[in-house]
Amino acid sequence: MSMRGIWTYWGYLAAAALILAWGSGAASAVIVVLSLAVVAYATFQVPVWCGAVNRNGTYCRRNASGILMGCAYRQHRWQKMKLIVLRSKAGDFSRAIFPTAKEKFAAFIAVGGLASAMAAVVVPVLTN
């Protein structure tokens, strides 16, 4: 695998490092940084399909970066952002954001990273 291929999937390495950090009892600051890195990767950089709704009612299958970002079409980027803020139907929202298992896994690691960041901040406050 080339360096470009490794750089494309760096967030999965960060997720693995986050799991190891929790298991080894690393400092809270390390866990927070790794958690936020995983969330940022899944939200804005993981390679996924666009998933925006086309004019004929199908979903765009062009490559995009991140579960919140659309493909190279400007309208698709705005449509995905609008869908999150002004969603009219939950089914349309979930089909556009999570059309395949890859997007669902990216969303899972994003939520896990966010929960990890919150836990890394809250647990030391409660235990001290």
HELIX and SHEET records of a PDB file:
HELIX    1   1 MET A    3  THR A    8  1                                   6    
HELIX    2   2 TRP A   10  SER A   24  1                                  15    
HELIX    3   3 SER A   28  PHE A   44  1                                  17    
HELIX    4   4 ARG A   74  VAL A   85  1                                  12    
HELIX    5   5 ALA A   90  ILE A   97  1                                   8    
HELIX    6   6 ALA A  101  THR A  127  1                                  27    
SHEET    1   A 2 PRO A  47  TRP A  49  0                                        
SHEET    2   A 2 ASN A  63  SER A  65 -1                                        
END                                                                             
